[in-house]
Amino acid sequence: MEQKVHMADEQLDLGIPVPEKPMKNGRPEQQSGQTGAPRKLGDDETIDYISNKDVVKLTDAEVVRQRIAKVLVHQYGINPEDMVRDYQLQVLNSETGRMSRKRASIAIFEHDKPKTPENLKRIVVTKARPKNGRTVTKIRTYAQADAQLQELRDLMTAAGPSCTLGMWTDDKDLYFVERESTRFEPRFHPLPNWPRGDDEEFDATRDASSLAELRHADEYMLRFAFRRCHNFIHGNEGLPKDAAFWQFLYVLFAKIHDERLVREKGRAPRFRVGIEDLDKEGRTGSPAVAARIRELFEEVKTDYADQGLFDGRDRLTLSDPALTFITSELAPFSLYATPIDAKGVAYQELVGDNLRGDRGQYFTPTGAVRLMVDILAPKEHETVFDPCCGTGGFLRETLNYLQEQWKPKNGTFTSQEYAEILPPLRKKLAAYARGHIFGADFDPFLRRAAAMGVMMLTDIAGNVYQMDSIAFPDGHLPGNDEAKKVPQIQLGAVDVLMTNPPFGSDIPFSEAAVLGRYRDRVRQRGGDWGVAWTYTRENGELKRAGEATAVSPEQLFVQRAIEWVRPGGRIGIVLPNGILSNPGPSDEAVRRFILQECWVMASVELPVETFIYEAGVNILTTLLFLVRKTDEEKQAERFHGSEDYPVFMAVAEKVGIDRRGKPVVVRSPEGHVVTEEYEDEEVLRIAGVEVRRTFKRERPIPDNDLPKIAEKYHEFVARYAHELPWKGRT
């Protein structure tokens, strides 16, 4: 019995009521101020985040403005009702002496006051992101961007003395400006960041030291900051990309270490940049800041020595300007308070761009990782293991999944609530990482990146080993002997295994490597693997054709994954479609082995877009979910024949992005973008006090089948639970 779910069919009828609207130029006309009913947008349109009613053209510059508008609310706690888009001011041209009208991209006014210049407190200028060139991206200093910042200074001057804070960004560069009032001409100087809400003064020490001031990072801004830090090292320090990545991680761990000392031991923060530390010219940086960061990193190497992540070869070689720049980028955020999901996405993007391997290592896109973790649903007492962990995506998403299960479900938290909720939650998560999260990879750099990724989320490096997972428990790599001592990950002991193994005919396991030893070990356990297969002439039955001289890695990893889990243990594995559909004897032998040894929970076929953008791989893949049978279950099948049972099968046709990584959204039959209404709860900072506000907003609906597949899977399990032979054994 088979249950097949085709997500493309579901997309034909979304169940969203579309009201009749007046037509204009052949399209529904948007009524001013209309909310509550889903709307249809053109390809080049979006609903303005600030007003939540205006439909605006989605130009390159508008993309940046809409992102920053969300950041102002999510990260800075600024009330969108206090913002105005394209606010006009009379600006004096210092060269001609003439007045002209110019627009501030976003104007921010004093709360509950008229939107007049005397109540204008902050100004944001956003520009379109510059086109990427072939040269290395260099980050400009405040002085080097003087010509571009003049527009911001002119607008702040025109607004009057109440406007003291400014921001300028083009999605590559980002500058914060403070206006200092004088008796004559106003003076402007750079700021490390903006204060929150309607506060007027930036205090680096207070922001870094007070749990009540925890400022979690908006995902976009954290990714933006990570990229800028890496680009500064790569472009301004002249280091190659991989070396720049490790130097950035050294500073990142100095940040994590400093937060822990402030939080747990009440130390004064050292990972901070004050106004006095900023060098306007951007040439010398701050020797004081740099000295503090170097001191912190030396402490990191000492404090984490028992976790084996750092040794004497790890040296922080960045210059004072680089250390000052990176510190100013990261200091305003609390990585401790930032959601695991946001940190994981930012980290994965950075590590994926810099550590791609050449042994078939295709880093699993976030959407596929989340779907696999959601279906396998690891529990807090279960061991999760990835024998080809790469940069640790499955390990990090498991931690994110469990934290979401454990934390209170009452929505958005204030900083004070976070300060009460996070310590026990992080302690529980760290304990889980210490005892239940395990990974392994052949590549020592990926192994280290995975361990650091887990540490960034939990303060615990987890248990990640450099070893050859096919050769285990044999093998010469340094992590092999260490892993052999861990009872949770011995063959036949793992509760949940999820992995994206290397695959491809151009990287086979050969006799000269591990295939011979692997075959011998399998035979000792009564198995028959690592051999060649063919069909008999008489009846086309499979039969052995001698010992194979080479076997593709995905075939061996299927065998090894099944060996590794306990009876009743669950497996999620990414496989090329060929192994599940090719008619050849070798692939058929794999399929027969799977059915002999496992119950099939689910099979989800993915489109090429899943991997082609994020991993650069043009290949059709399937997520296969299995439960290992017990010996009793296999014996019963030998006596009574194979048992029929329901299997969840789905074909995802859309994953929210196209081949170039651009968003794909749901459209009406006429081709217009369809929106949905949702509630957005935010914590705003008004008069120095955090206040919860709920906003009804609209957004385009991502055309992504993966979340819907997860929902359908859970519905399927609930419906057919009494017929699933593996249900209740996991």
Secondary structure as UniProt FT lines:
FT   STRAND          3..6
FT   HELIX           7..10
FT   TURN            11..12
FT   STRAND          23..24
FT   TURN            25..26
FT   STRAND          27..28
FT   TURN            32..33
FT   STRAND          40..41
FT   TURN            43..44
FT   STRAND          45..47
FT   TURN            49..51
FT   STRAND          55..57
FT   HELIX           60..74
FT   TURN            75..76
FT   HELIX           80..82
FT   STRAND          83..92
FT   TURN            94..96
FT   STRAND          99..109
FT   TURN            111..112
FT   HELIX           117..119
FT   STRAND          120..126
FT   TURN            142..145
FT   HELIX           146..159
FT   TURN            161..162
FT   STRAND          165..169
FT   STRAND          174..180
FT   STRAND          187..191
FT   TURN            197..198
FT   HELIX           204..209
FT   HELIX           211..213
FT   HELIX           219..231
FT   HELIX           232..236
FT   HELIX           241..265
FT   HELIX           275..277
FT   TURN            280..281
FT   HELIX           287..303
FT   HELIX           305..307
FT   TURN            312..313
FT   HELIX           320..330
FT   TURN            331..332
FT   TURN            335..337
FT   HELIX           340..354
FT   HELIX           366..376
FT   TURN            380..381
FT   STRAND          384..386
FT   TURN            387..388
FT   TURN            390..392
FT   HELIX           393..406
FT   HELIX           415..436
FT   STRAND          437..441
FT   HELIX           444..458
FT   STRAND          463..466
FT   TURN            469..473
FT   HELIX           478..484
FT   HELIX           487..489
FT   TURN            491..493
FT   STRAND          494..499
FT   TURN            505..506
FT   STRAND          509..510
FT   HELIX           511..515
FT   HELIX           516..524
FT   TURN            525..526
FT   STRAND          531..535
FT   TURN            537..539
FT   STRAND          542..547
FT   STRAND          550..551
FT   HELIX           553..564
FT   STRAND          565..576
FT   HELIX           578..581
FT   HELIX           585..597
FT   STRAND          598..606
FT   HELIX           609..612
FT   TURN            613..615
FT   STRAND          621..628
FT   HELIX           631..640
FT   STRAND          648..651
FT   TURN            659..660
FT   TURN            669..670
FT   STRAND          673..686
FT   TURN            687..688
FT   STRAND          689..700
FT   HELIX           705..720
FT   HELIX           721..723
FT   TURN            725..728
//
